[in-house]
Amino acid sequence: MKNKLILAILIILAIVMALAVLGNYLPEIDAYLEQRRMTTIMDKLERQKAEREVRLRADFDGGKTPEETIQLLIAALERGDDVGASKYYELDAQEAAMRRFASENDAVGLGKSIEYFKEVLAKGKKTCETNKYETGCELNYEYVTAKDETVSVEGRPEKIVIPKGTLQEAGKSFILNPFTGIWKIK
């Protein structure tokens, strides 16, 4: 019994001493674990960046100019090809565009989108800009509403009424795929 008590005391002492020593190195252990976590995150980001680059290098759906991209989009919409039309959007926006076109096509047909993109093409004033991250262009124009318009705002349940005679702006933004030289709708 005495030996068991001494052994238990020695084990407790060893544990207390180990905790004391470990406590002295806790900041270093935390720093090491944080560094490992950051390395894991950076590795994941690098993989995602490489995967995105592969997708961008394979993305040839679009035109050599923003105007050509709109013409291709209009042609797809006129064929009723909402999936094909969505491919003229940048990669991250294609799925949402496909859902919007499919929903519109099911509800009333694609005529409203065709009309909108034809107006952007005909009336839009082109402005372009390059910064250190991307090259982009916009085709925008202003118009005055001929009648009261009710519009939906994506992500919001209520509709907004725009009164007749209101000055509005319409248009589209484009981004250049730097790997293929193809313009995509943002």
mmCIF file of the C-alpha atoms, coordinates in Angstrom:
data_MODEL
# 
_entry.id   MODEL 
# 
loop_
_atom_site.group_PDB 
_atom_site.id 
_atom_site.type_symbol 
_atom_site.label_atom_id 
_atom_site.label_alt_id 
_atom_site.label_comp_id 
_atom_site.label_asym_id 
_atom_site.label_entity_id 
_atom_site.label_seq_id 
_atom_site.pdbx_PDB_ins_code 
_atom_site.Cartn_x 
_atom_site.Cartn_y 
_atom_site.Cartn_z 
_atom_site.occupancy 
_atom_site.B_iso_or_equiv 
_atom_site.pdbx_formal_charge 
_atom_site.auth_seq_id 
_atom_site.auth_comp_id 
_atom_site.auth_asym_id 
_atom_site.auth_atom_id 
_atom_site.pdbx_PDB_model_num 
ATOM 1   C CA . MET A 1 1   ? 0.000   0.000  0.000   1.00 0.00 ? 1   MET A CA 1 
ATOM 2   C CA . LYS A 1 2   ? 2.875   2.326  0.903   1.00 0.00 ? 2   LYS A CA 1 
ATOM 3   C CA . ASN A 1 3   ? 4.525   1.642  -2.482  1.00 0.00 ? 3   ASN A CA 1 
ATOM 4   C CA . LYS A 1 4   ? 1.298   2.403  -4.318  1.00 0.00 ? 4   LYS A CA 1 
ATOM 5   C CA . LEU A 1 5   ? 0.974   5.707  -2.455  1.00 0.00 ? 5   LEU A CA 1 
ATOM 6   C CA . ILE A 1 6   ? 4.552   6.693  -3.283  1.00 0.00 ? 6   ILE A CA 1 
ATOM 7   C CA . LEU A 1 7   ? 3.989   5.706  -6.922  1.00 0.00 ? 7   LEU A CA 1 
ATOM 8   C CA . ALA A 1 8   ? 0.779   7.763  -7.068  1.00 0.00 ? 8   ALA A CA 1 
ATOM 9   C CA . ILE A 1 9   ? 2.573   10.783 -5.549  1.00 0.00 ? 9   ILE A CA 1 
ATOM 10  C CA . LEU A 1 10  ? 5.443   10.418 -8.038  1.00 0.00 ? 10  LEU A CA 1 
ATOM 11  C CA . ILE A 1 11  ? 2.980   10.204 -10.966 1.00 0.00 ? 11  ILE A CA 1 
ATOM 12  C CA . ILE A 1 12  ? 1.136   13.303 -9.728  1.00 0.00 ? 12  ILE A CA 1 
ATOM 13  C CA . LEU A 1 13  ? 4.466   15.143 -9.276  1.00 0.00 ? 13  LEU A CA 1 
ATOM 14  C CA . ALA A 1 14  ? 5.542   14.120 -12.788 1.00 0.00 ? 14  ALA A CA 1 
ATOM 15  C CA . ILE A 1 15  ? 2.261   15.358 -14.229 1.00 0.00 ? 15  ILE A CA 1 
ATOM 16  C CA . VAL A 1 16  ? 2.531   18.697 -12.347 1.00 0.00 ? 16  VAL A CA 1 
ATOM 17  C CA . MET A 1 17  ? 6.142   19.163 -13.499 1.00 0.00 ? 17  MET A CA 1 
ATOM 18  C CA . ALA A 1 18  ? 5.216   18.261 -17.072 1.00 0.00 ? 18  ALA A CA 1 
ATOM 19  C CA . LEU A 1 19  ? 2.390   20.795 -17.001 1.00 0.00 ? 19  LEU A CA 1 
ATOM 20  C CA . ALA A 1 20  ? 4.722   23.445 -15.600 1.00 0.00 ? 20  ALA A CA 1 
ATOM 21  C CA . VAL A 1 21  ? 7.303   22.796 -18.319 1.00 0.00 ? 21  VAL A CA 1 
ATOM 22  C CA . LEU A 1 22  ? 4.576   22.657 -20.954 1.00 0.00 ? 22  LEU A CA 1 
ATOM 23  C CA . GLY A 1 23  ? 3.178   25.952 -19.660 1.00 0.00 ? 23  GLY A CA 1 
ATOM 24  C CA . ASN A 1 24  ? 6.523   27.616 -20.323 1.00 0.00 ? 24  ASN A CA 1 
ATOM 25  C CA . TYR A 1 25  ? 6.308   26.567 -23.981 1.00 0.00 ? 25  TYR A CA 1 
ATOM 26  C CA . LEU A 1 26  ? 2.619   27.310 -24.508 1.00 0.00 ? 26  LEU A CA 1 
ATOM 27  C CA . PRO A 1 27  ? 3.200   30.503 -26.579 1.00 0.00 ? 27  PRO A CA 1 
ATOM 28  C CA . GLU A 1 28  ? 5.567   28.598 -28.878 1.00 0.00 ? 28  GLU A CA 1 
ATOM 29  C CA . ILE A 1 29  ? 3.115   25.733 -29.195 1.00 0.00 ? 29  ILE A CA 1 
ATOM 30  C CA . ASP A 1 30  ? 0.309   28.175 -30.032 1.00 0.00 ? 30  ASP A CA 1 
ATOM 31  C CA . ALA A 1 31  ? 2.512   29.904 -32.603 1.00 0.00 ? 31  ALA A CA 1 
ATOM 32  C CA . TYR A 1 32  ? 3.412   26.578 -34.198 1.00 0.00 ? 32  TYR A CA 1 
ATOM 33  C CA . LEU A 1 33  ? -0.223  25.469 -34.384 1.00 0.00 ? 33  LEU A CA 1 
ATOM 34  C CA . GLU A 1 34  ? -1.269  28.846 -35.842 1.00 0.00 ? 34  GLU A CA 1 
ATOM 35  C CA . GLN A 1 35  ? 1.506   28.617 -38.441 1.00 0.00 ? 35  GLN A CA 1 
ATOM 36  C CA . ARG A 1 36  ? 0.318   25.124 -39.437 1.00 0.00 ? 36  ARG A CA 1 
ATOM 37  C CA . ARG A 1 37  ? -3.259  26.392 -39.721 1.00 0.00 ? 37  ARG A CA 1 
ATOM 38  C CA . MET A 1 38  ? -2.187  29.336 -41.898 1.00 0.00 ? 38  MET A CA 1 
ATOM 39  C CA . THR A 1 39  ? -0.077  27.056 -44.110 1.00 0.00 ? 39  THR A CA 1 
ATOM 40  C CA . THR A 1 40  ? -3.071  24.773 -44.614 1.00 0.00 ? 40  THR A CA 1 
ATOM 41  C CA . ILE A 1 41  ? -5.268  27.747 -45.552 1.00 0.00 ? 41  ILE A CA 1 
ATOM 42  C CA . MET A 1 42  ? -2.660  29.149 -47.944 1.00 0.00 ? 42  MET A CA 1 
ATOM 43  C CA . ASP A 1 43  ? -2.226  25.740 -49.595 1.00 0.00 ? 43  ASP A CA 1 
ATOM 44  C CA . LYS A 1 44  ? -5.997  25.503 -50.088 1.00 0.00 ? 44  LYS A CA 1 
ATOM 45  C CA . LEU A 1 45  ? -6.118  29.007 -51.580 1.00 0.00 ? 45  LEU A CA 1 
ATOM 46  C CA . GLU A 1 46  ? -3.270  28.187 -53.953 1.00 0.00 ? 46  GLU A CA 1 
ATOM 47  C CA . ARG A 1 47  ? -5.069  25.022 -55.107 1.00 0.00 ? 47  ARG A CA 1 
ATOM 48  C CA . GLN A 1 48  ? -8.284  26.988 -55.675 1.00 0.00 ? 48  GLN A CA 1 
ATOM 49  C CA . LYS A 1 49  ? -6.354  29.651 -57.589 1.00 0.00 ? 49  LYS A CA 1 
ATOM 50  C CA . ALA A 1 50  ? -4.723  26.997 -59.778 1.00 0.00 ? 50  ALA A CA 1 
ATOM 51  C CA . GLU A 1 51  ? -8.095  25.284 -60.410 1.00 0.00 ? 51  GLU A CA 1 
ATOM 52  C CA . ARG A 1 52  ? -9.652  28.630 -61.362 1.00 0.00 ? 52  ARG A CA 1 
ATOM 53  C CA . GLU A 1 53  ? -6.796  29.369 -63.744 1.00 0.00 ? 53  GLU A CA 1 
ATOM 54  C CA . VAL A 1 54  ? -7.338  26.007 -65.453 1.00 0.00 ? 54  VAL A CA 1 
ATOM 55  C CA . ARG A 1 55  ? -11.034 26.871 -65.887 1.00 0.00 ? 55  ARG A CA 1 
ATOM 56  C CA . LEU A 1 56  ? -10.183 30.363 -67.211 1.00 0.00 ? 56  LEU A CA 1 
ATOM 57  C CA . ARG A 1 57  ? -7.678  28.971 -69.711 1.00 0.00 ? 57  ARG A CA 1 
ATOM 58  C CA . ALA A 1 58  ? -10.378 26.624 -71.054 1.00 0.00 ? 58  ALA A CA 1 
ATOM 59  C CA . ASP A 1 59  ? -13.090 29.323 -71.263 1.00 0.00 ? 59  ASP A CA 1 
ATOM 60  C CA . PHE A 1 60  ? -13.545 30.384 -74.891 1.00 0.00 ? 60  PHE A CA 1 
ATOM 61  C CA . ASP A 1 61  ? -17.263 31.269 -74.811 1.00 0.00 ? 61  ASP A CA 1 
ATOM 62  C CA . GLY A 1 62  ? -17.434 34.938 -75.686 1.00 0.00 ? 62  GLY A CA 1 
ATOM 63  C CA . GLY A 1 63  ? -16.277 37.512 -78.164 1.00 0.00 ? 63  GLY A CA 1 
ATOM 64  C CA . LYS A 1 64  ? -13.096 39.405 -78.884 1.00 0.00 ? 64  LYS A CA 1 
ATOM 65  C CA . THR A 1 65  ? -15.000 42.586 -77.890 1.00 0.00 ? 65  THR A CA 1 
ATOM 66  C CA . PRO A 1 66  ? -17.792 43.263 -75.390 1.00 0.00 ? 66  PRO A CA 1 
ATOM 67  C CA . GLU A 1 67  ? -20.084 44.022 -78.326 1.00 0.00 ? 67  GLU A CA 1 
ATOM 68  C CA . GLU A 1 68  ? -19.355 40.658 -79.944 1.00 0.00 ? 68  GLU A CA 1 
ATOM 69  C CA . THR A 1 69  ? -20.095 38.907 -76.637 1.00 0.00 ? 69  THR A CA 1 
ATOM 70  C CA . ILE A 1 70  ? -23.517 40.603 -76.494 1.00 0.00 ? 70  ILE A CA 1 
ATOM 71  C CA . GLN A 1 71  ? -24.213 39.620 -80.111 1.00 0.00 ? 71  GLN A CA 1 
ATOM 72  C CA . LEU A 1 72  ? -23.391 35.986 -79.289 1.00 0.00 ? 72  LEU A CA 1 
ATOM 73  C CA . LEU A 1 73  ? -25.579 36.168 -76.175 1.00 0.00 ? 73  LEU A CA 1 
ATOM 74  C CA . ILE A 1 74  ? -28.505 37.606 -78.160 1.00 0.00 ? 74  ILE A CA 1 
ATOM 75  C CA . ALA A 1 75  ? -28.138 34.847 -80.766 1.00 0.00 ? 75  ALA A CA 1 
ATOM 76  C CA . ALA A 1 76  ? -28.259 32.192 -78.010 1.00 0.00 ? 76  ALA A CA 1 
ATOM 77  C CA . LEU A 1 77  ? -31.326 33.829 -76.442 1.00 0.00 ? 77  LEU A CA 1 
ATOM 78  C CA . GLU A 1 78  ? -33.074 34.025 -79.808 1.00 0.00 ? 78  GLU A CA 1 
ATOM 79  C CA . ARG A 1 79  ? -32.505 30.264 -80.192 1.00 0.00 ? 79  ARG A CA 1 
ATOM 80  C CA . GLY A 1 80  ? -34.039 29.796 -76.725 1.00 0.00 ? 80  GLY A CA 1 
ATOM 81  C CA . ASP A 1 81  ? -30.713 28.445 -75.451 1.00 0.00 ? 81  ASP A CA 1 
ATOM 82  C CA . ASP A 1 82  ? -30.659 29.780 -71.891 1.00 0.00 ? 82  ASP A CA 1 
ATOM 83  C CA . VAL A 1 83  ? -27.807 27.405 -70.936 1.00 0.00 ? 83  VAL A CA 1 
ATOM 84  C CA . GLY A 1 84  ? -25.698 28.559 -73.887 1.00 0.00 ? 84  GLY A CA 1 
ATOM 85  C CA . ALA A 1 85  ? -26.495 32.210 -73.151 1.00 0.00 ? 85  ALA A CA 1 
ATOM 86  C CA . SER A 1 86  ? -25.271 31.830 -69.576 1.00 0.00 ? 86  SER A CA 1 
ATOM 87  C CA . LYS A 1 87  ? -21.817 30.779 -70.814 1.00 0.00 ? 87  LYS A CA 1 
ATOM 88  C CA . TYR A 1 88  ? -21.149 34.353 -71.947 1.00 0.00 ? 88  TYR A CA 1 
ATOM 89  C CA . TYR A 1 89  ? -21.067 35.424 -68.303 1.00 0.00 ? 89  TYR A CA 1 
ATOM 90  C CA . GLU A 1 90  ? -17.922 35.224 -66.206 1.00 0.00 ? 90  GLU A CA 1 
ATOM 91  C CA . LEU A 1 91  ? -17.409 31.836 -64.563 1.00 0.00 ? 91  LEU A CA 1 
ATOM 92  C CA . ASP A 1 92  ? -18.720 32.791 -61.130 1.00 0.00 ? 92  ASP A CA 1 
ATOM 93  C CA . ALA A 1 93  ? -21.918 34.304 -62.566 1.00 0.00 ? 93  ALA A CA 1 
ATOM 94  C CA . GLN A 1 94  ? -22.862 31.581 -65.066 1.00 0.00 ? 94  GLN A CA 1 
ATOM 95  C CA . GLU A 1 95  ? -25.020 29.471 -62.772 1.00 0.00 ? 95  GLU A CA 1 
ATOM 96  C CA . ALA A 1 96  ? -27.072 32.459 -61.559 1.00 0.00 ? 96  ALA A CA 1 
ATOM 97  C CA . ALA A 1 97  ? -27.481 33.712 -65.154 1.00 0.00 ? 97  ALA A CA 1 
ATOM 98  C CA . MET A 1 98  ? -28.639 30.280 -66.287 1.00 0.00 ? 98  MET A CA 1 
ATOM 99  C CA . ARG A 1 99  ? -31.260 30.169 -63.508 1.00 0.00 ? 99  ARG A CA 1 
ATOM 100 C CA . ARG A 1 100 ? -32.505 33.695 -64.392 1.00 0.00 ? 100 ARG A CA 1 
ATOM 101 C CA . PHE A 1 101 ? -32.759 32.902 -68.111 1.00 0.00 ? 101 PHE A CA 1 
ATOM 102 C CA . ALA A 1 102 ? -34.432 29.530 -67.472 1.00 0.00 ? 102 ALA A CA 1 
ATOM 103 C CA . SER A 1 103 ? -36.930 31.141 -65.100 1.00 0.00 ? 103 SER A CA 1 
ATOM 104 C CA . GLU A 1 104 ? -37.699 33.941 -67.561 1.00 0.00 ? 104 GLU A CA 1 
ATOM 105 C CA . ASN A 1 105 ? -37.947 31.475 -70.443 1.00 0.00 ? 105 ASN A CA 1 
ATOM 106 C CA . ASP A 1 106 ? -40.389 29.291 -68.495 1.00 0.00 ? 106 ASP A CA 1 
ATOM 107 C CA . ALA A 1 107 ? -42.504 32.265 -67.391 1.00 0.00 ? 107 ALA A CA 1 
ATOM 108 C CA . VAL A 1 108 ? -42.750 34.552 -70.429 1.00 0.00 ? 108 VAL A CA 1 
ATOM 109 C CA . GLY A 1 109 ? -40.034 33.624 -72.909 1.00 0.00 ? 109 GLY A CA 1 
ATOM 110 C CA . LEU A 1 110 ? -36.709 35.357 -73.431 1.00 0.00 ? 110 LEU A CA 1 
ATOM 111 C CA . GLY A 1 111 ? -38.050 38.358 -75.352 1.00 0.00 ? 111 GLY A CA 1 
ATOM 112 C CA . LYS A 1 112 ? -37.479 40.829 -72.518 1.00 0.00 ? 112 LYS A CA 1 
ATOM 113 C CA . SER A 1 113 ? -33.824 39.829 -72.160 1.00 0.00 ? 113 SER A CA 1 
ATOM 114 C CA . ILE A 1 114 ? -33.319 39.906 -75.926 1.00 0.00 ? 114 ILE A CA 1 
ATOM 115 C CA . GLU A 1 115 ? -34.805 43.412 -76.080 1.00 0.00 ? 115 GLU A CA 1 
ATOM 116 C CA . TYR A 1 116 ? -32.668 44.574 -73.140 1.00 0.00 ? 116 TYR A CA 1 
ATOM 117 C CA . PHE A 1 117 ? -29.399 43.306 -74.613 1.00 0.00 ? 117 PHE A CA 1 
ATOM 118 C CA . LYS A 1 118 ? -30.244 44.740 -78.056 1.00 0.00 ? 118 LYS A CA 1 
ATOM 119 C CA . GLU A 1 119 ? -30.785 48.144 -76.409 1.00 0.00 ? 119 GLU A CA 1 
ATOM 120 C CA . VAL A 1 120 ? -27.505 47.882 -74.514 1.00 0.00 ? 120 VAL A CA 1 
ATOM 121 C CA . LEU A 1 121 ? -25.756 47.029 -77.777 1.00 0.00 ? 121 LEU A CA 1 
ATOM 122 C CA . ALA A 1 122 ? -27.436 49.838 -79.741 1.00 0.00 ? 122 ALA A CA 1 
ATOM 123 C CA . LYS A 1 123 ? -27.466 52.626 -77.140 1.00 0.00 ? 123 LYS A CA 1 
ATOM 124 C CA . GLY A 1 124 ? -24.650 51.768 -74.750 1.00 0.00 ? 124 GLY A CA 1 
ATOM 125 C CA . LYS A 1 125 ? -21.685 54.114 -74.518 1.00 0.00 ? 125 LYS A CA 1 
ATOM 126 C CA . LYS A 1 126 ? -18.511 52.089 -74.084 1.00 0.00 ? 126 LYS A CA 1 
ATOM 127 C CA . THR A 1 127 ? -15.983 52.947 -71.395 1.00 0.00 ? 127 THR A CA 1 
ATOM 128 C CA . CYS A 1 128 ? -13.049 50.734 -70.476 1.00 0.00 ? 128 CYS A CA 1 
ATOM 129 C CA . GLU A 1 129 ? -10.510 50.677 -67.677 1.00 0.00 ? 129 GLU A CA 1 
ATOM 130 C CA . THR A 1 130 ? -7.523  48.571 -66.732 1.00 0.00 ? 130 THR A CA 1 
ATOM 131 C CA . ASN A 1 131 ? -6.196  48.295 -63.214 1.00 0.00 ? 131 ASN A CA 1 
ATOM 132 C CA . LYS A 1 132 ? -3.600  45.983 -61.716 1.00 0.00 ? 132 LYS A CA 1 
ATOM 133 C CA . TYR A 1 133 ? -6.197  43.240 -61.211 1.00 0.00 ? 133 TYR A CA 1 
ATOM 134 C CA . GLU A 1 134 ? -8.329  43.240 -64.359 1.00 0.00 ? 134 GLU A CA 1 
ATOM 135 C CA . THR A 1 135 ? -9.404  44.876 -67.587 1.00 0.00 ? 135 THR A CA 1 
ATOM 136 C CA . GLY A 1 136 ? -13.060 45.785 -67.741 1.00 0.00 ? 136 GLY A CA 1 
ATOM 137 C CA . CYS A 1 137 ? -15.519 47.671 -69.916 1.00 0.00 ? 137 CYS A CA 1 
ATOM 138 C CA . GLU A 1 138 ? -19.043 48.939 -69.531 1.00 0.00 ? 138 GLU A CA 1 
ATOM 139 C CA . LEU A 1 139 ? -21.765 49.655 -72.054 1.00 0.00 ? 139 LEU A CA 1 
ATOM 140 C CA . ASN A 1 140 ? -24.158 52.084 -70.338 1.00 0.00 ? 140 ASN A CA 1 
ATOM 141 C CA . TYR A 1 141 ? -26.897 54.427 -71.435 1.00 0.00 ? 141 TYR A CA 1 
ATOM 142 C CA . GLU A 1 142 ? -29.520 56.636 -69.818 1.00 0.00 ? 142 GLU A CA 1 
ATOM 143 C CA . TYR A 1 143 ? -33.223 56.648 -70.567 1.00 0.00 ? 143 TYR A CA 1 
ATOM 144 C CA . VAL A 1 144 ? -36.408 58.203 -69.248 1.00 0.00 ? 144 VAL A CA 1 
ATOM 145 C CA . THR A 1 145 ? -39.175 55.804 -68.250 1.00 0.00 ? 145 THR A CA 1 
ATOM 146 C CA . ALA A 1 146 ? -42.145 56.068 -70.620 1.00 0.00 ? 146 ALA A CA 1 
ATOM 147 C CA . LYS A 1 147 ? -44.552 54.553 -68.077 1.00 0.00 ? 147 LYS A CA 1 
ATOM 148 C CA . ASP A 1 148 ? -44.545 53.446 -64.468 1.00 0.00 ? 148 ASP A CA 1 
ATOM 149 C CA . GLU A 1 149 ? -42.275 50.409 -64.122 1.00 0.00 ? 149 GLU A CA 1 
ATOM 150 C CA . THR A 1 150 ? -42.333 47.778 -61.420 1.00 0.00 ? 150 THR A CA 1 
ATOM 151 C CA . VAL A 1 151 ? -38.992 46.087 -60.892 1.00 0.00 ? 151 VAL A CA 1 
ATOM 152 C CA . SER A 1 152 ? -37.675 43.351 -58.644 1.00 0.00 ? 152 SER A CA 1 
ATOM 153 C CA . VAL A 1 153 ? -34.397 43.679 -56.817 1.00 0.00 ? 153 VAL A CA 1 
ATOM 154 C CA . GLU A 1 154 ? -32.430 40.447 -56.651 1.00 0.00 ? 154 GLU A CA 1 
ATOM 155 C CA . GLY A 1 155 ? -32.384 39.086 -53.123 1.00 0.00 ? 155 GLY A CA 1 
ATOM 156 C CA . ARG A 1 156 ? -35.314 41.205 -51.920 1.00 0.00 ? 156 ARG A CA 1 
ATOM 157 C CA . PRO A 1 157 ? -38.958 40.109 -51.836 1.00 0.00 ? 157 PRO A CA 1 
ATOM 158 C CA . GLU A 1 158 ? -40.596 43.496 -52.414 1.00 0.00 ? 158 GLU A CA 1 
ATOM 159 C CA . LYS A 1 159 ? -40.980 45.193 -55.776 1.00 0.00 ? 159 LYS A CA 1 
ATOM 160 C CA . ILE A 1 160 ? -40.063 48.808 -56.466 1.00 0.00 ? 160 ILE A CA 1 
ATOM 161 C CA . VAL A 1 161 ? -42.201 51.174 -58.551 1.00 0.00 ? 161 VAL A CA 1 
ATOM 162 C CA . ILE A 1 162 ? -40.275 53.586 -60.766 1.00 0.00 ? 162 ILE A CA 1 
ATOM 163 C CA . PRO A 1 163 ? -42.592 56.434 -61.842 1.00 0.00 ? 163 PRO A CA 1 
ATOM 164 C CA . LYS A 1 164 ? -43.031 57.545 -65.450 1.00 0.00 ? 164 LYS A CA 1 
ATOM 165 C CA . GLY A 1 165 ? -40.524 60.239 -66.426 1.00 0.00 ? 165 GLY A CA 1 
ATOM 166 C CA . THR A 1 166 ? -37.729 58.991 -64.156 1.00 0.00 ? 166 THR A CA 1 
ATOM 167 C CA . LEU A 1 167 ? -34.166 59.150 -65.514 1.00 0.00 ? 167 LEU A CA 1 
ATOM 168 C CA . GLN A 1 168 ? -32.667 55.653 -65.352 1.00 0.00 ? 168 GLN A CA 1 
ATOM 169 C CA . GLU A 1 169 ? -29.388 54.055 -66.319 1.00 0.00 ? 169 GLU A CA 1 
ATOM 170 C CA . ALA A 1 170 ? -29.043 50.666 -67.976 1.00 0.00 ? 170 ALA A CA 1 
ATOM 171 C CA . GLY A 1 171 ? -26.110 48.698 -69.203 1.00 0.00 ? 171 GLY A CA 1 
ATOM 172 C CA . LYS A 1 172 ? -23.736 45.842 -68.606 1.00 0.00 ? 172 LYS A CA 1 
ATOM 173 C CA . SER A 1 173 ? -20.208 45.400 -67.308 1.00 0.00 ? 173 SER A CA 1 
ATOM 174 C CA . PHE A 1 174 ? -17.643 43.144 -68.939 1.00 0.00 ? 174 PHE A CA 1 
ATOM 175 C CA . ILE A 1 175 ? -14.360 41.610 -67.887 1.00 0.00 ? 175 ILE A CA 1 
ATOM 176 C CA . LEU A 1 176 ? -11.547 40.385 -70.108 1.00 0.00 ? 176 LEU A CA 1 
ATOM 177 C CA . ASN A 1 177 ? -10.364 36.829 -69.555 1.00 0.00 ? 177 ASN A CA 1 
ATOM 178 C CA . PRO A 1 178 ? -6.595  37.436 -69.538 1.00 0.00 ? 178 PRO A CA 1 
ATOM 179 C CA . PHE A 1 179 ? -5.773  33.884 -70.648 1.00 0.00 ? 179 PHE A CA 1 
ATOM 180 C CA . THR A 1 180 ? -8.054  33.613 -73.699 1.00 0.00 ? 180 THR A CA 1 
ATOM 181 C CA . GLY A 1 181 ? -8.642  37.274 -74.630 1.00 0.00 ? 181 GLY A CA 1 
ATOM 182 C CA . ILE A 1 182 ? -12.410 36.674 -74.486 1.00 0.00 ? 182 ILE A CA 1 
ATOM 183 C CA . TRP A 1 183 ? -14.815 39.229 -73.002 1.00 0.00 ? 183 TRP A CA 1 
ATOM 184 C CA . LYS A 1 184 ? -17.284 37.958 -70.423 1.00 0.00 ? 184 LYS A CA 1 
ATOM 185 C CA . ILE A 1 185 ? -20.371 39.639 -68.927 1.00 0.00 ? 185 ILE A CA 1 
ATOM 186 C CA . LYS A 1 186 ? -19.981 40.401 -65.234 1.00 0.00 ? 186 LYS A CA 1 
# 
